Amino acid sequence: RNAAVVAEAVDGMPGVRTVANEGTYLQWLDFTELGLDVEPAAWLLEHAKVALNPGPPFGAPALRFARLNYATTDVLLVEGLERIERAVRRRHG
C-alpha cells in the first residue's frame, strides 16, 4: 500500500519522478528536472526537513537521485511526502 501512496504523491510533484521499484520498500526518486546543485537528499533535509538517502553511495549519478524508505506508518509517510511536495513546489515555481 505504501508503494502506491508514494507513486500517487510523486505523480503530482513537478520536477520529480519515480524509478521502477524492484519489490523493496526503498523507492528511488529522480530530481533531475529540478536542476539542483547539491545532492537531492541534502536539499530535502534543508528545505523539507525530510531525511532520504543520497543516491551516489548506492550507485546513482550525483545530483539526481535520492532514496526514500517507505517502511513507516501511514501518518509519517504522508507527512514526509507533503513536506517534499511543498519544498519542490517552492523550488519549481
N, C-alpha and C positions, 0 to 999 in steps of 0.2 A: 504494500500500500504506500509506503513512504517513497518508493521509487516513482510512483505515479504523481504524488504530491510535488516532488522536485521537478519532474518533467513539465507538469502543468504550470508551475510557478515560473520556471525559466523561460517557457514559451512566451510569456508576456513581458519579459525583460528586454529592453532594447540593448543590442550590442553583446548579448550573452547567448551562448548556445550550449547544449549538452552534447556529449560524445556518447555513442552507443555503449551501454553498460554491459559488462560481461558476467552478470549474475552475482555481483558482490554488493555490499552496502556502501561502496565508495563510488561517487559519481564525479567524473571529470567535467568541469565547466570551462568552456573556451571563452576567454575575454579578449581575443584578438581584435575584434571590431572596436573596442574602447580605446585602443592605441595608448595603453598605459606605458609609462617609462620606468615603472617599478614592477616587481612581481605582483600579480593579482592578489595573492594571499596577504602580502604586506599592505597593499592598498585597501583590501577589505577590512583588515584588522583596524586600520586607522580610520576609515570613513564609514564603516558599517558596524564596527565593534563585534565582528564575527570572525572566528579563527578557522581557517581552512588550511590544508596542507599545500605548500608551494609545489609546483609541478616538477622543476628540474631534478630534485633528488629521486624522483620516480621515472626519470627518462623523458619528460616532456620538454619541449622547447622553452627557452627563457621568455619571460614577459607575456606569456599567452594563457597558461592554464593554472587552475587551482583544483584541488580535490576535496570534495565535500563528503563527509561521513554522515550518512543519514540514518544511522542506527541509534536513534534517540527517540524521545517522546514526541508525540504529535505537536504539543504546545511549543517545545523548544525548536523543532524543525520549522514550523510555520513562522515563529518569531524571527529566526535566523534568515529565512528566505525573504521575509518582509523587509528586514534591515538591508539585505543585499539589494533588493529591488529599489528601495529609496535611494541608496547611495549611487547605484547605476543610473537611475533617472536624473539625479542631480548632475552627474558627470556627462551624461549623454545630451542633456539639453535643456 
